[in-house]
């Protein structure tokens, strides 16, 4: 080992070190070549430096520094070698720059002087050429003009006519040029051009005329609103005037004039006015012609020009096409048209203005538009108008706005009917609008009824003096001999909402009547419309308000009783409403097709709903008292008195049934505790109380019950029976009311007496003492008592016989289960 270490420590021989240096130089030379190359990746090269022998990095850095110093010496040598030559070149370049600048200045100056001299020569040459050309052209022109002056004069005349917009004269001049003047000089080129230009001028005349027509169409589209407004105002004035004449002279003695903006007065042939002069003066003042509002000359002029040019058909087709487009634009309503009556008025004015213009064109021109064309336009417009009105009227919730819309439709229809357009479909539409009007009225009156019900105090109306009594009677047809005999102050049985509801129904009839005005309907039809709308008010709106009122949580038993009284009086007042409608329409109620008012059924339904709500609220109140029950089901003995919650419940029922003294009986008269409602409410309350007590005993969450608890429960049932026998509501026969507690009574007697042998022996017999005791009910209660001796000894008085008693219970339980199984099978 020592020899090896000595050998390792010895230096390498010189020849070996030289070989290693050469190899190392070669390796590093390759590495430097790779590093100095810009294309080879450096990763592998650098990795080979670090992966080589130890201290390879250090030797690499030394070799790298040496190589850098070597390159620096070579760069320095190269710079020293070329420095003097570079300095000499720069010096020579600076000397040349001064000479170059002088040369550039001389060349620029020479070029400038050359350009100036050449420009003057060029200008003079061009001027000479131009003068010679002008001289030759002038000579030629004079010669040609001498030959062509008549043609030029005629053409000048044509231009003047075109400038002055005398297009018909211009067309005549063109005809003379083509047939007389141009053929004389046709050998000249300009005459040929002139001849070729004449058709272009004709086309320009057509285009100018068409442009005037387009301006007219645009103008008439803007002014249609004014034209229509004037026509509809005249229609309304004629309606007012004719109504005044009818009132003075009687129906059928005058001619019905109709408004006309086309200079023609349309009339319905009938008897003439006795005072023709008066009508003539009125017509002269009121009737305007279309020419007063619209300048139709562009249409006439364009039609005449196209006729002369033999292209009338093109003009007619264009005019009709454009008017159809304008008709579609006019028929498009604004999105918010339904919000105000002005929106509808503008819409109608534009449509009327459009068709008034078309009617004038129809009568003032020959064939530009035909009756078939206007009828086609009107049928298309009528369908669109009806669809628009049907849609927009459905958005309207204000009855006043719907009524104004109806009046506008009537005037609109009368206006266009005067120009010969059929409007029957518009009057049919009014029936739909009437339904919409009735719907808006019903919504409005629903709010009125709800407000009346909310403000009512649901107590009889107090009257202190005879004047107050007469005021109430003047608003509502109340007649009661007994009340009239009473001294003041006194109270009327209904609450203040009754006369208010009655007056509002009459107001509704008046509002509904307004829509029937000016519809040219018979009294029978108006009577039928009034009755149908009133029926809707009673059977839908008022009925719904009453039903909602009855269902409101804050309406108590007293309020429900008053509502029943109110509906009774409103029901009796229905015949006065029928008389009210008859007085308005003068249609006898005995007429075969007269619709009857359905108010009787409406108020009866409301009364039945109120009665049902009374029963429901009574039962809910009973449930609230029952929830206060706190029996000690394991008590050994009873307290000897009825439970407090039950006594409070009975006192509540007694005071509640006192309220029913004001309810009407079956004959719709007042006093009566013996009324059907009071009796039904009392019976319903007793049955609900009995059922609730039975459910309390049989509650599945109640696992054990003692005999003492049964005795306490029996005391409470006795109080219920005493209440039933005290006749809280008169009219029950015998012990009818007590029968409500018969199931409880027989069940409790069976357990109190412990009379199982009798029950089991007589079970199923009609004469059984415990006929109303169901085996399942008895079994459920007995199961609760069977094992109570484990926690509470309910048979403590039979302590010595506990085992026998338990066996008896087991036997009874088995027999009851057998009976229950037999019933289920």
Helices and strands as residue ranges (DSSP letters): H 2-9, H 14-36, H 43-50, H 56-163, H 167-176, I 177-181, G 182-185, H 189-249, E 256-258, E 266-268, H 276-286, H 290-293, H 297-308, H 312-330, G 337-339, H 341-364, H 371-395, H 399-417, H 424-455, E 461-463, H 466-475, H 481-485, E 490-492, H 496-516, H 523-536, I 537-542, H 543-551, H 557-572, H 574-585, H 599-626, H 644-659, G 660-662, H 676-697, H 707-725, G 738-741, H 742-753, H 756-762, H 775-786, G 788-790, G 796-801, H 802-824
